Structure formats: C-alpha cells, structure tokens
C-alpha cells in the first residue's frame, strides 16, 4: 500500500537510507545512473552463489562425518542431502543483501531512464 500511495522510488530511497547513509546512496545512484546496474547485479549473483556454496560445504561435512563413523554410503548421501537443505542462520541476511542490491540496481536503471528490459537486476 505504501508503494501505491507514495510511489515506488520514494519507498526504495527511504528503505535504502535506513541501511546505508544518504551520502552513500546518492553516490551509488550518481555513479551507476549512467553505467547501469551490471556491477550490482553481479555482486548480488555472487552473494547468492556464495550462499549455495556454503550449503554445499555443510552437506559435504555431514557426509564426511558419517563416513568417518563408518556408516553405509546411502546414509552418508542422505545425511549430505539433508544437511545441504537445512536453513543456516545467515541465509536470510545473505538473501536480503542480494535482493537489496538488485532493488538498488532497478532503481538506478529507472532514474537513469534505462529500459527495464536491459536491467540486469530484473
């Protein structure tokens, strides 16, 4: 409802400066408004990839532990798959950071009058 009443870009700016200084936000927008959001999109993708890699490490560790305990292969594989899918404490923060970067990138494209069909953050 807030987006409809005040406009999407106003809400994005307000939320952004709640997490970063207004000066940082203004410099980010100024720097990227001509270049687009490719750097922001790449960083967001790397954060999400890092989250997936972290889950892989946890899964492999669980499988390795079961291997050290002499458990059969099927139990090791099962433990690895379950452990890989268990939510980690940092998941929400990493996801939020990545999505925040993407939203910032979309804003940069909008205020830079770029076509949203070319927006790497969408």
C-alpha positions, 0 to 999 in steps of 0.5 A: 500500500505504501508503494501505491500511495507514495510511489515506488522510488520514494519507498526504495530511497527511504528503505535504502537510507535506513541501511546505508547513509544518504551520502552513500546512496546518492553516490551509488545512484550518481555513479551507476545512473549512467553505467547501469546496474551490471556491477550490482547485479553481479555482486548480488549473483555472487552473494547468492552463489556464495550462499549455495556454496556454503550449503554445499560445504555443510552437506559435504561435512555431514557426509564426511562425518558419517563416513568417518563413523563408518556408516553405509554410503546411502546414509552418508548421501542422505545425511549430505542431502539433508544437511545441504537443505537445512536453513543456516542462520545467515541465509536470510541476511545473505538473501536480503543483501542480494535482493537489496542490491538488485532493488538498488540496481532497478532503481538506478536503471529507472532514474537513469531512464534505462529500459527495464528490459536491459536491467540486469537486476530484473 
